[in-house]
Amino acid sequence: MQTFTANEAKTRFGEFIDLAPKEPVRVMRRDRVAGVMVSANDYEAMRAFYANRLQHSLVSSAEQARAQGLTAELLTALLADES
């Protein structure tokens, strides 16, 4: 992975953009990672991966709640603001 300082990324932006489709490019600012540029395809793949993971977690949580006896009506009552 190539690493640029924030200033280098600004002054060498064309090179920075050209590298991203080939490999992730890390940007450092004050000795900390400020960001990483990746190709559009990699970004979309990451978004799909995390969306799928979130969907799986939601389904799993719903199944566990249902197994514990949580119904839509009980959930509505628990979430009602009656204070």
Residue pairs with C-beta under 8 A, 6 or more apart in sequence:
1 23
1 24
1 25
1 26
1 36
2 19
2 23
2 25
2 26
3 25
3 26
3 27
3 28
4 12
4 16
4 25
4 26
4 27
4 28
5 27
5 28
5 29
6 27
6 28
6 29
6 34
8 16
9 16
9 25
9 27
16 25
16 37
17 37
19 25
20 37
20 38
20 39
21 39
21 40
21 41
22 39
24 36
24 37
24 38
24 42
25 36
25 37
25 38
26 33
26 35
26 36
27 33
27 34
27 35
27 36
27 37
28 34
38 46
65 75
